[in-house]
Amino acid sequence: MLRAKQPHRTVPHMPLPINPATAATFAPPVMAARRWLQETTLPPDLPLLNLSQAAPVDPPPAALRAAMADAVLNDAALHLYSPVLGIPALRAALARRTTALYGGPVRDDQVAVTAGCNQAFCAAIAALAGPGDQVIVPVPWYFNHAMWLTLQGIKAVPLPCGPGMLPDPDTCARLIGPRTRAITLVSPNNPAGVEYPPALIADFAALAARPGLALVLAETYSDFHTHDGPPHGLFADPDWDSVLVQLYSFSKAFRLTGHRVGAILAAPTLLAEIEKVLDTVAICAPGPGQMGALWGLENLSDWLVGERREILQRRAAMTDGFARLPGWELLGCGAYFAYARHPFDAPSDQVARDLLAQAGVLMLPGTMFRPQGDPEGAREMRIAFANADAGQIDDLINRLNAA
């Protein structure tokens, strides 16, 4: 029996629901800078100076790549899940290295391996705080830290930095409230480049210990510290893990950025909570990256000394160059970054676009590193100089002077 054709009914288009926390989080700044490159006509006579991101652009040393290639071909276990907290040999190697560098005992069970240092921060915070809690973060801040806190419904409490771009413990103490769960520091700093003196880090640890907070200390760039010896003395305290949560990255040390290998050093009880987070996100850090980090720890200490020497030479070139650059004020410089106050009568996000179009220089505006509406951000720029050699840094200074 034939049936009459039913009329086609159009289902009303409804937008997918969006988590309010993601909607409240700003877009990734580095991706915005990459879009500027696509949208901007660069000066035809000036090669691009891309100083927007500090991730190493050179591949790992040839010997490390060869070791990784051999392991990928011949180590079947490398292609399986590792334990959630990392390959035991890598955890042990980082514990030994930290013990030797900082002069305080670190055990294997106080180390967890993560899929990059960003995941280390995310997992640590997820284990320490929840929606409605607060974490104190010095400003200018590393934008991914602020993004993660917003995504989790955790309030990022800005701690303004004072002279030398250093945060003040007394000011921080006045920001601690009943929902505060942690204080976050980054040293050497991203974005400001400054190194926090050991005494200042100790003061923040003592401040955090009094109300029972965590001091989350991100030391992604510690391998490029200007001073010999340990960057601080917190590990010398046998009870360091009652306060300190240290974050570390192999990405900068061994150029393993794309392989995503970081670490958390913390109390085993906290790592047990962090393990839950890691298991539900990435399960484990990538096997080839973990193997590369282990090989680097065991074989590249002398090579890393040379890398540090080169970064310090580039830092010196930056400070010398800005000393002869009229109008600009260098607020901080170290490890991979310089942070400066620009002389132009325009907000920094517009200055960044203009410098790209007119001088072929790409750097990030201070507005990306401060809370929305903070007037200081409009006057500041971050310059990621680690991938620029001395000649390119001299070229940068000349271009800024011409601008």
C-alpha positions in Angstrom: 0.0 0.0 0.0 1.4 3.4 -1.0 1.9 5.9 1.7 1.7 9.6 1.1 5.1 11.3 1.3 5.6 13.0 4.7 6.6 16.6 4.6 10.3 17.2 5.6 10.6 18.7 9.1 13.6 20.8 9.8 15.0 20.4 13.3 15.6 23.8 14.8 19.4 24.4 15.1 20.4 24.8 18.7 23.9 25.8 19.8 25.8 23.2 21.8 26.1 24.0 25.5 29.3 25.7 26.6 30.8 25.3 30.0 30.7 28.8 31.6 34.2 28.3 33.0 35.7 27.8 29.5 33.7 30.7 28.2 35.2 32.8 30.9 38.7 31.8 30.0 40.6 33.9 27.5 41.9 32.4 24.3 45.4 31.0 24.1 47.7 34.1 23.6 50.4 32.4 21.5 47.8 31.2 19.0 46.6 34.8 18.8 50.1 35.9 17.9 50.3 33.2 15.3 47.2 34.6 13.7 48.8 38.0 13.6 51.5 36.5 11.5 49.0 35.2 9.0 47.1 38.6 8.9 50.1 40.9 8.7 52.1 41.9 5.7 55.7 42.0 6.9 58.3 44.5 5.8 59.8 43.1 2.6 63.4 44.1 3.5 63.4 42.7 7.1 63.4 39.0 8.0 61.0 38.1 10.8 62.3 38.2 14.3 59.9 35.9 16.2 60.3 36.6 19.9 56.8 35.6 20.9 57.6 32.1 22.4 60.5 30.7 24.2 60.2 27.0 23.2 63.5 25.8 21.7 63.3 25.7 17.9 66.4 23.5 17.5 66.0 19.7 17.8 67.6 17.8 20.7 71.2 16.9 20.3 72.0 14.3 17.7 73.1 11.7 20.3 69.8 12.1 22.2 67.8 11.7 19.0 69.7 8.6 18.1 69.1 7.1 21.5 65.4 7.8 21.2 65.2 6.4 17.7 67.0 3.2 18.8 64.6 2.9 21.8 61.5 3.4 19.5 62.7 0.7 17.2 63.9 -1.9 19.8 62.2 -1.2 23.2 58.8 -2.7 23.0 57.9 -1.5 26.4 58.2 2.1 25.2 55.0 1.7 23.2 52.9 0.7 26.3 51.5 2.6 29.1 54.1 3.4 31.7 53.1 3.7 35.4 50.9 6.7 35.8 53.5 8.6 37.9 56.3 7.8 35.4 59.0 5.3 34.5 60.7 4.3 37.8 64.2 4.9 36.4 63.3 8.4 35.4 61.8 9.2 38.8 64.9 7.9 40.5 67.2 9.8 38.2 65.4 13.1 38.8 65.4 12.5 42.6 69.2 11.9 42.5 69.8 15.0 40.4 67.6 17.2 42.6 69.3 15.9 45.7 72.8 16.7 44.3 71.8 20.1 43.0 69.8 21.4 45.9 71.7 19.7 48.8 68.7 18.1 50.3 67.2 14.6 50.3 64.6 13.8 47.6 63.2 10.3 47.3 61.9 8.5 44.3 58.4 8.4 45.8 58.4 12.2 46.0 58.7 12.5 42.2 56.0 12.2 39.5 56.5 12.5 35.8 53.9 14.4 33.8 53.1 15.2 30.1 54.9 18.5 30.3 55.2 21.2 33.0 51.8 22.7 32.1 50.2 19.4 33.0 52.3 19.3 36.2 50.7 22.6 37.2 47.2 21.6 36.3 47.4 18.3 38.1 49.0 19.8 41.2 46.3 22.5 41.4 43.5 20.0 40.8 44.7 18.0 43.8 45.1 21.1 46.0 42.0 23.2 45.2 38.5 23.1 43.9 35.8 25.4 42.6 35.4 28.5 44.8 38.9 28.2 46.3 41.6 30.7 45.7 45.3 30.6 44.6 47.6 33.6 44.9 49.6 34.4 41.7 52.1 37.2 41.3 51.4 39.5 38.3 52.5 39.7 35.6 51.6 36.0 35.5 52.2 33.1 33.2 48.9 33.1 31.3 48.4 29.3 31.2 48.4 29.3 35.0 45.6 31.9 35.1 43.8 30.0 32.3 43.8 26.8 34.2 42.6 28.4 37.5 39.6 30.0 35.6 38.8 26.7 33.9 38.6 25.0 37.3 36.4 27.7 38.9 39.3 28.7 41.1 39.9 32.4 41.7 43.4 33.6 40.7 44.2 36.3 43.3 46.7 38.8 41.7 49.7 39.6 43.8 51.2 42.8 42.4 55.0 42.8 42.0 57.1 45.6 43.3 60.6 47.0 42.5 62.6 44.5 40.4 59.4 42.7 39.5 59.6 40.8 42.8 56.5 39.8 44.8 56.4 40.9 48.5 55.5 38.3 51.2 53.9 41.0 53.4 51.6 42.0 50.6 50.8 38.4 49.9 50.0 37.7 53.6 47.2 40.3 53.4 45.7 38.4 50.4 45.4 35.1 52.3 41.8 34.2 53.1 39.8 31.2 54.3 39.5 29.8 50.8 43.2 30.3 49.9 44.8 26.9 49.1 48.2 27.8 47.5 50.7 30.4 46.5 52.3 30.0 43.1 55.7 31.4 42.2 57.7 31.0 38.9 61.5 31.4 39.1 63.3 32.3 36.9 60.1 34.0 36.0 57.9 33.8 33.0 57.1 36.5 31.7 59.4 38.8 33.6 62.6 36.8 33.5 63.7 37.7 37.0 65.2 35.2 39.5 63.7 35.3 42.9 66.4 35.4 45.6 66.7 32.3 47.8 65.8 34.4 50.9 62.6 35.6 49.2 61.6 32.1 48.2 62.3 31.0 51.8 60.1 33.8 53.1 57.2 32.6 50.9 57.7 29.1 52.1 57.5 30.2 55.7 54.4 32.3 54.9 52.6 29.3 53.2 53.5 27.0 56.1 51.8 29.1 58.8 48.2 28.7 57.5 48.9 25.2 55.9 49.1 26.3 52.3 51.1 24.8 49.5 53.9 26.8 47.8 53.7 25.7 44.2 57.1 26.7 42.8 57.5 26.3 39.0 61.2 26.1 38.0 60.9 25.4 34.3 63.9 27.6 33.6 66.1 26.7 36.6 68.7 25.1 34.4 69.5 28.6 33.0 69.9 30.4 36.4 72.6 33.1 36.5 74.2 31.9 39.7 76.0 28.7 40.4 74.6 26.4 43.1 71.1 25.8 44.1 68.4 28.4 43.3 67.0 28.1 46.8 67.5 26.1 50.0 64.0 24.6 50.5 65.0 21.0 49.8 67.6 21.2 52.7 64.6 21.0 55.1 63.9 17.3 55.7 60.2 18.2 55.8 60.2 20.2 52.6 57.3 18.3 51.2 55.0 19.6 53.9 54.9 22.9 52.0 56.8 22.8 48.7 55.4 21.5 45.4 58.1 21.9 42.8 57.4 21.8 39.1 60.1 21.0 36.6 60.4 20.7 32.8 62.7 18.7 30.6 61.4 20.6 27.5 63.8 23.5 27.9 66.8 21.5 29.3 66.9 18.9 26.5 64.8 20.5 23.8 62.0 17.9 24.3 59.1 20.4 24.0 57.1 18.3 21.5 57.6 15.1 23.6 55.8 16.6 26.6 57.8 15.6 29.7 57.7 17.5 33.0 57.7 16.6 36.7 56.2 17.3 40.1 58.2 16.9 43.3 55.9 16.7 46.3 54.7 14.7 49.3 53.8 11.1 48.4 50.3 11.7 49.9 49.8 14.6 47.5 51.2 12.6 44.6 48.6 9.9 45.3 45.9 12.5 44.7 47.7 13.8 41.6 47.9 10.2 40.3 44.1 10.2 40.1 44.2 13.4 37.9 46.9 12.1 35.6 45.2 8.8 35.1 42.0 10.4 33.9 43.7 12.8 31.5 46.7 11.3 29.7 47.3 8.2 31.8 51.0 8.7 31.5 53.6 10.9 29.9 54.6 9.7 26.4 57.1 6.9 26.5 59.7 8.2 24.0 59.8 11.6 25.8 60.4 9.9 29.2 63.2 7.8 27.7 64.7 10.9 26.2 64.5 12.8 29.5 66.2 9.8 31.3 69.0 9.6 28.6 69.5 13.4 28.9 69.8 13.2 32.7 72.4 10.4 32.4 74.4 11.8 29.5 74.0 15.5 28.8 75.1 17.3 32.0 78.2 18.8 30.2 76.1 19.7 27.2 73.6 21.4 29.4 76.4 23.5 30.9 77.1 24.8 27.4 73.4 25.6 26.8 73.3 27.6 30.0 76.4 29.5 29.0 74.9 30.4 25.7 71.6 31.6 27.3 73.5 33.7 29.8 75.5 35.3 26.9 72.2 36.2 25.2 70.9 37.6 28.4 73.9 39.8 28.6 73.4 41.0 25.0 69.8 41.9 25.9 70.8 43.9 29.0 73.6 45.7 27.1 71.3 46.4 24.2 68.5 47.9 26.2 71.0 50.1 28.1 71.6 51.9 24.8 68.0 51.9 23.7 66.3 55.2 24.4 62.7 55.3 25.7 62.5 51.6 26.7 62.8 50.5 30.3 64.0 46.9 31.0 62.0 45.7 34.0 63.4 42.2 34.1 65.7 39.9 32.2 66.8 36.3 32.7 66.6 32.7 31.5 64.5 33.0 28.3 62.7 36.3 28.8 63.0 40.1 29.0 60.1 42.2 30.2 60.1 45.9 29.2 58.1 49.0 29.4 57.6 50.5 25.9 57.8 54.3 25.1 54.8 54.5 22.7 51.6 56.4 23.1 49.5 53.3 22.4 48.4 50.2 24.3 50.8 47.2 24.1 48.5 45.0 22.1 48.4 47.7 19.3 52.2 48.3 19.7 52.8 44.5 19.2 50.8 44.6 15.9 52.5 47.8 14.7 56.0 46.5 15.5 55.2 43.3 13.5 54.0 45.3 10.5 56.7 48.0 10.6 59.7 46.4 12.1 59.2 42.7 11.5 59.4 42.0 15.2 56.9 39.7 16.9 56.7 39.9 20.7 53.8 39.5 23.1 52.0 42.5 24.8 51.8 42.8 28.6 48.0 42.7 28.4 48.4 38.9 27.9 50.1 38.6 31.3 47.8 40.6 33.5 44.2 40.6 34.6 41.8 42.2 32.1 41.8 46.0 32.6 45.1 46.2 34.5 46.6 49.4 33.2 50.2 48.3 33.6 49.8 45.6 30.9 49.1 48.3 28.3 52.6 49.7 28.8 54.6 46.4 28.8 56.0 43.9 26.4 57.5 40.4 26.8 60.5 39.5 24.6 61.4 35.8 24.4 65.0 36.1 23.4 66.2 32.5 23.9 66.1 31.6 20.2 67.9 34.8 19.1 71.7 34.8 18.8 73.8 37.8 19.6 73.5 39.2 16.0 69.8 38.9 16.0 69.5 40.6 19.4 71.7 43.5 18.1 69.3 43.6 15.1 66.3 43.7 17.5 67.8 46.7 19.3 68.4 48.6 16.1 64.9 47.9 14.9 63.3 49.1 18.1 65.5 52.2 18.0 64.3 52.9 14.5 60.7 52.4 15.5 
